[in-house]
Amino acid sequence: MKLTINGEIREIPDNISIEELINILGIKAPNYAVAVGMEVVPKSEYRTWCLREGDKVEIVTFVGGG
C-alpha cells in the first residue's frame, strides 16, 4: 500500500501497525511522536493502530539540546 510518510510517498506492506512501520523504517530514536492525518496517536496505540492505503503519517523525533 502507499502511504505518505513525512511528505514522501512510500510503498509499505499492507495491514501493518504503526509499531511495525517504525520497525520497517528503522527508527531507533528513544523519543518520537506519530500523527496519522491530523490526529496524534498515543504511544499506547502504536501496536494496534492499523494503517490504511493513502494515510498521511508524520513522524517527529525529539532532540535534546541547549
BALOBA-1460 file (C-alpha; in Angstrom, 3 decimals):
// residues 66
<rec num="1" residu="m" x="0.000" y="0.000" z="0.000"/>
<rec num="2" residu="k" x="1.073" y="3.607" z="-0.463"/>
<rec num="3" residu="l" x="1.467" y="5.925" z="2.499"/>
<rec num="4" residu="t" x="2.739" y="9.476" z="2.660"/>
<rec num="5" residu="i" x="5.407" y="9.491" z="5.360"/>
<rec num="6" residu="n" x="6.794" y="12.906" z="6.305"/>
<rec num="7" residu="g" x="5.732" y="14.227" z="2.902"/>
<rec num="8" residu="e" x="7.238" y="11.352" z="0.877"/>
<rec num="9" residu="i" x="5.094" y="8.681" z="-0.798"/>
<rec num="10" residu="r" x="6.355" y="5.236" z="0.203"/>
<rec num="11" residu="e" x="5.275" y="1.710" z="-0.686"/>
<rec num="12" residu="i" x="4.704" y="-0.228" z="2.547"/>
<rec num="13" residu="p" x="3.327" y="-3.764" z="3.164"/>
<rec num="14" residu="d" x="-0.449" y="-3.974" z="3.667"/>
<rec num="15" residu="n" x="-2.120" y="-4.256" z="7.069"/>
<rec num="16" residu="i" x="0.689" y="-3.024" z="9.281"/>
<rec num="17" residu="s" x="0.546" y="-1.202" z="12.573"/>
<rec num="18" residu="i" x="2.380" y="1.987" z="13.477"/>
<rec num="19" residu="e" x="4.772" y="-0.120" z="15.572"/>
<rec num="20" residu="e" x="5.578" y="-2.293" z="12.549"/>
<rec num="21" residu="l" x="6.073" y="0.807" z="10.386"/>
<rec num="22" residu="i" x="8.557" y="2.225" z="12.898"/>
<rec num="23" residu="n" x="10.476" y="-1.057" z="12.757"/>
<rec num="24" residu="i" x="10.443" y="-1.118" z="8.922"/>
<rec num="25" residu="l" x="11.739" y="2.446" z="8.820"/>
<rec num="26" residu="g" x="14.461" y="1.579" z="11.337"/>
<rec num="27" residu="i" x="13.655" y="4.435" z="13.702"/>
<rec num="28" residu="k" x="15.774" y="3.968" z="16.813"/>
<rec num="29" residu="a" x="15.187" y="7.346" z="18.469"/>
<rec num="30" residu="p" x="14.028" y="6.894" z="22.057"/>
<rec num="31" residu="n" x="11.547" y="9.780" z="21.825"/>
<rec num="32" residu="y" x="9.257" y="10.271" z="18.864"/>
<rec num="33" residu="a" x="5.638" y="11.081" z="18.124"/>
<rec num="34" residu="v" x="3.392" y="9.843" z="15.325"/>
<rec num="35" residu="a" x="0.382" y="11.536" z="13.763"/>
<rec num="36" residu="v" x="-1.923" y="9.938" z="11.212"/>
<rec num="37" residu="g" x="-3.840" y="12.544" z="9.307"/>
<rec num="38" residu="m" x="-4.196" y="15.352" z="11.804"/>
<rec num="39" residu="e" x="-4.524" y="13.051" z="14.826"/>
<rec num="40" residu="v" x="-1.623" y="12.451" z="17.192"/>
<rec num="41" residu="v" x="-1.651" y="8.763" z="18.084"/>
<rec num="42" residu="p" x="-0.946" y="7.832" z="21.722"/>
<rec num="43" residu="k" x="2.076" y="5.524" z="22.104"/>
<rec num="44" residu="s" x="-0.186" y="3.010" z="23.822"/>
<rec num="45" residu="e" x="-1.979" y="2.521" z="20.468"/>
<rec num="46" residu="y" x="1.085" y="2.060" z="18.200"/>
<rec num="47" residu="r" x="0.777" y="-1.731" z="18.314"/>
<rec num="48" residu="t" x="-2.945" y="-1.816" z="17.480"/>
<rec num="49" residu="w" x="-3.390" y="1.185" z="15.142"/>
<rec num="50" residu="c" x="-3.714" y="-0.325" z="11.646"/>
<rec num="51" residu="l" x="-2.555" y="1.936" z="8.834"/>
<rec num="52" residu="r" x="-4.621" y="2.202" z="5.637"/>
<rec num="53" residu="e" x="-3.903" y="2.934" z="1.996"/>
<rec num="54" residu="g" x="-3.387" y="6.652" z="1.485"/>
<rec num="55" residu="d" x="-2.784" y="7.548" z="5.142"/>
<rec num="56" residu="k" x="-0.596" y="10.594" z="5.757"/>
<rec num="57" residu="v" x="1.845" y="9.784" z="8.535"/>
<rec num="58" residu="e" x="4.102" y="12.292" z="10.256"/>
<rec num="59" residu="i" x="6.872" y="11.003" z="12.496"/>
<rec num="60" residu="v" x="8.697" y="13.538" z="14.616"/>
<rec num="61" residu="t" x="11.779" y="12.751" z="16.696"/>
<rec num="62" residu="f" x="12.852" y="14.880" z="19.607"/>
<rec num="63" residu="v" x="16.420" y="16.019" z="20.082"/>
<rec num="64" residu="g" x="17.693" y="17.461" z="23.326"/>
<rec num="65" residu="g" x="19.970" y="20.428" z="23.379"/>
<rec num="66" residu="g" x="20.547" y="23.783" z="24.822"/>
